[in-house]
Amino acid sequence: MRKILMAGVAFAALNVASAQAADLAARPYTKAPIAPAVVGYNWSGFYAGVMGGYGWSDRVSVGGLTTSSSDLQGGFGGGQIGYNWQAPGSQWVWGLEVDAAGSDIKYSETGFIGIFPVSLEDKVRSFGSVTGRIGFTTGPALFYAKGGYAWADNRISLTVLGLNYTESKVLSGWTVGAGVEYMFAPNWSVKGEYMYADYGTSTYLTGVVAGGVDLGATTHTVKGGINYHFQ
């Protein structure tokens, strides 16, 4: 009797398993939908950071004579603050930025007037700008152009017969350039940038040379930097 009962139970279990297998086979297999990962990059808000780079002269004007020169060159380092606007759903970004840097961009020369040694140094001690910029985002990258007001603290140092004469002036001009910024982590971005600046012409050495000497220069700078975004 026990054998007959066990056989009946096994037969019933086999029929249930077969029915379930047939039911599963009749259903088409579909994968559960997976929502695509969406990463948003919001450039709106205030930011601040540090930067550094290298600069050189492009055109030097002395007393009305203009020549191409890259003798005025050197490094610099400083920082920037700014604000970006980006409309929801838009890839366009508008912004304002203020930057300033201490500089070692300079040129020096030593020679003789007759038998007397003379040395001259022209040094951009610091410079900065106030610019507007417009950019276009693609993923975490922001490609932008910028331009606006530029200033530079330029110093001329002249030594003749052991006597030193130094004159510093803050020059005003304009600047324009472009760059790319990359959001590599939440609130953090790195950037690379090129700028061209023209600081105009000013008169130096009026206390040494009759009528003074007019000096003017344009510069190129390349820089890298990192920003923190307060979002």
PLY file of the C-alpha trace (Angstrom):
ply
format ascii 1.0
element vertex 231
property float x
property float y
property float z
element edge 230
property int vertex1
property int vertex2
end_header
0.00 0.00 0.00
2.85 2.40 0.92
4.56 1.77 -2.47
1.37 2.52 -4.35
0.88 5.78 -2.36
4.46 6.91 -2.94
4.19 6.19 -6.65
0.99 8.27 -6.84
2.63 11.23 -5.10
5.67 11.08 -7.38
3.44 10.89 -10.45
1.43 13.94 -9.32
4.58 15.95 -8.62
5.95 15.05 -12.07
2.74 16.27 -13.73
2.87 19.58 -11.84
6.51 20.15 -12.80
5.77 19.33 -16.46
2.84 21.75 -16.51
4.97 24.56 -15.06
7.75 23.91 -17.57
5.29 23.97 -20.45
3.81 27.22 -19.17
7.26 28.86 -18.97
8.13 27.66 -22.46
4.96 29.20 -23.84
5.83 32.65 -22.46
8.19 34.77 -24.59
11.37 35.84 -22.73
11.69 39.57 -22.24
14.45 41.45 -20.42
13.41 43.94 -17.79
13.88 47.47 -19.12
16.97 49.23 -17.79
16.77 52.98 -17.44
19.69 54.69 -19.18
22.19 56.39 -16.89
21.86 60.12 -17.17
24.61 62.40 -15.89
23.86 66.10 -15.73
26.49 68.83 -15.72
25.26 72.10 -14.31
27.65 75.02 -14.84
25.44 77.66 -13.23
26.68 79.48 -10.13
29.78 80.99 -8.59
33.22 79.42 -8.91
36.77 80.18 -7.78
40.13 78.64 -8.50
43.84 78.91 -9.13
45.84 79.06 -12.36
49.35 79.38 -13.72
51.15 79.46 -17.03
53.63 81.09 -19.36
53.62 84.34 -21.33
55.68 86.05 -24.02
55.68 89.25 -26.02
54.56 89.47 -29.62
55.18 93.10 -30.54
57.37 95.69 -28.84
57.15 99.40 -29.64
59.96 101.76 -28.64
59.71 105.44 -29.57
57.39 104.75 -32.50
59.51 101.87 -33.88
57.64 98.55 -33.78
59.36 95.18 -34.01
58.34 91.58 -33.49
60.00 90.11 -30.44
59.61 87.25 -27.98
62.33 88.46 -25.62
59.81 89.49 -22.97
58.84 86.12 -21.46
58.34 84.20 -18.22
55.93 82.42 -15.92
53.01 83.58 -13.79
50.55 82.29 -11.22
47.34 83.54 -9.63
43.62 82.88 -9.39
40.16 83.65 -10.73
36.57 84.03 -9.58
33.49 84.09 -11.74
29.82 83.32 -12.28
28.10 81.20 -14.94
24.51 81.20 -16.24
23.07 78.09 -17.92
19.36 77.79 -18.71
17.74 74.42 -17.89
18.03 72.10 -20.87
20.39 74.44 -22.73
23.96 73.68 -23.78
24.93 77.39 -23.88
26.72 78.97 -20.95
27.32 82.70 -20.33
29.65 84.01 -17.69
31.72 86.79 -16.14
35.23 86.24 -14.82
37.85 88.28 -12.93
41.43 87.03 -12.72
44.80 88.30 -11.51
48.33 86.90 -11.39
51.76 87.69 -10.08
54.23 87.58 -12.95
57.87 87.03 -13.82
57.42 87.95 -17.49
60.45 90.12 -18.18
63.33 91.11 -20.46
66.74 92.36 -19.39
69.77 93.55 -21.31
73.24 94.83 -20.39
75.41 96.96 -22.65
77.68 100.01 -22.75
77.26 103.68 -23.50
80.84 104.52 -24.42
82.84 102.85 -21.67
80.04 103.02 -19.10
77.99 99.87 -18.37
74.22 100.18 -18.66
71.55 97.63 -17.74
67.83 97.76 -18.52
64.99 95.52 -17.36
61.34 95.55 -18.44
59.15 93.38 -16.19
55.41 92.72 -16.05
55.07 92.29 -12.28
51.35 91.46 -12.30
48.39 91.49 -14.67
44.73 90.62 -14.79
41.46 90.98 -16.62
37.69 91.39 -16.32
36.06 89.43 -19.11
32.78 88.07 -20.34
32.67 84.61 -21.82
30.31 82.43 -23.81
30.59 78.67 -24.11
28.97 75.51 -25.42
28.84 72.28 -23.42
29.17 68.73 -24.68
29.08 66.16 -21.92
31.41 67.27 -19.14
33.36 69.66 -21.42
32.77 73.38 -21.86
34.33 75.09 -24.90
34.36 78.87 -24.57
35.58 82.20 -25.92
36.17 85.28 -23.75
37.23 88.91 -24.01
37.20 92.23 -22.20
39.32 94.62 -20.15
42.99 93.89 -19.30
45.53 95.61 -17.05
49.22 95.11 -16.27
51.67 96.51 -13.73
54.82 97.11 -15.79
58.16 98.22 -14.33
61.18 99.67 -16.13
64.53 99.56 -14.29
67.60 101.39 -15.61
71.10 101.32 -14.08
73.78 103.73 -15.33
77.09 104.39 -13.55
75.82 102.61 -10.49
72.72 104.81 -10.31
69.34 103.09 -10.37
66.17 104.50 -11.86
62.88 102.57 -11.55
59.46 103.49 -12.88
56.24 101.47 -12.62
52.93 102.06 -14.36
49.59 100.28 -14.42
48.65 99.92 -18.07
45.13 99.40 -19.44
44.11 97.60 -22.60
42.03 94.74 -23.90
42.26 90.96 -24.15
40.61 88.13 -26.08
41.06 84.36 -26.12
39.52 80.91 -25.82
39.74 77.75 -23.77
38.19 74.48 -22.66
37.04 73.47 -19.18
36.29 69.89 -18.07
34.12 68.84 -15.11
36.10 65.85 -13.81
34.24 65.46 -10.48
31.18 66.96 -8.78
31.89 70.69 -8.29
35.45 70.41 -9.69
36.79 71.33 -13.13
40.14 71.80 -14.85
40.81 74.22 -17.69
43.31 75.17 -20.37
43.26 78.65 -21.89
45.01 80.92 -24.39
44.78 84.73 -24.19
46.07 87.62 -26.30
46.42 91.05 -24.66
47.29 94.55 -25.85
48.17 96.98 -23.05
48.69 100.02 -25.26
51.68 102.38 -25.18
52.99 104.53 -22.32
55.88 106.94 -21.81
58.74 105.98 -19.46
62.09 107.44 -18.33
60.93 111.05 -18.56
63.29 111.89 -15.70
66.28 110.39 -17.51
65.72 110.90 -21.23
64.40 114.16 -22.68
60.82 113.56 -23.73
60.95 110.04 -22.30
60.66 106.77 -24.19
57.35 105.35 -25.44
57.06 101.62 -24.76
54.26 99.32 -25.79
53.79 95.58 -26.09
51.27 92.86 -26.81
51.49 89.50 -25.09
50.39 85.90 -25.49
49.67 83.72 -22.46
48.83 80.04 -22.05
47.56 78.78 -18.73
46.12 75.81 -16.90
43.88 75.97 -13.85
41.44 74.26 -11.52
38.08 75.59 -10.29
35.64 74.73 -7.51
31.97 75.37 -8.33
29.64 76.49 -5.52
26.41 74.77 -6.60
0 1
1 2
2 3
3 4
4 5
5 6
6 7
7 8
8 9
9 10
10 11
11 12
12 13
13 14
14 15
15 16
16 17
17 18
18 19
19 20
20 21
21 22
22 23
23 24
24 25
25 26
26 27
27 28
28 29
29 30
30 31
31 32
32 33
33 34
34 35
35 36
36 37
37 38
38 39
39 40
40 41
41 42
42 43
43 44
44 45
45 46
46 47
47 48
48 49
49 50
50 51
51 52
52 53
53 54
54 55
55 56
56 57
57 58
58 59
59 60
60 61
61 62
62 63
63 64
64 65
65 66
66 67
67 68
68 69
69 70
70 71
71 72
72 73
73 74
74 75
75 76
76 77
77 78
78 79
79 80
80 81
81 82
82 83
83 84
84 85
85 86
86 87
87 88
88 89
89 90
90 91
91 92
92 93
93 94
94 95
95 96
96 97
97 98
98 99
99 100
100 101
101 102
102 103
103 104
104 105
105 106
106 107
107 108
108 109
109 110
110 111
111 112
112 113
113 114
114 115
115 116
116 117
117 118
118 119
119 120
120 121
121 122
122 123
123 124
124 125
125 126
126 127
127 128
128 129
129 130
130 131
131 132
132 133
133 134
134 135
135 136
136 137
137 138
138 139
139 140
140 141
141 142
142 143
143 144
144 145
145 146
146 147
147 148
148 149
149 150
150 151
151 152
152 153
153 154
154 155
155 156
156 157
157 158
158 159
159 160
160 161
161 162
162 163
163 164
164 165
165 166
166 167
167 168
168 169
169 170
170 171
171 172
172 173
173 174
174 175
175 176
176 177
177 178
178 179
179 180
180 181
181 182
182 183
183 184
184 185
185 186
186 187
187 188
188 189
189 190
190 191
191 192
192 193
193 194
194 195
195 196
196 197
197 198
198 199
199 200
200 201
201 202
202 203
203 204
204 205
205 206
206 207
207 208
208 209
209 210
210 211
211 212
212 213
213 214
214 215
215 216
216 217
217 218
218 219
219 220
220 221
221 222
222 223
223 224
224 225
225 226
226 227
227 228
228 229
229 230
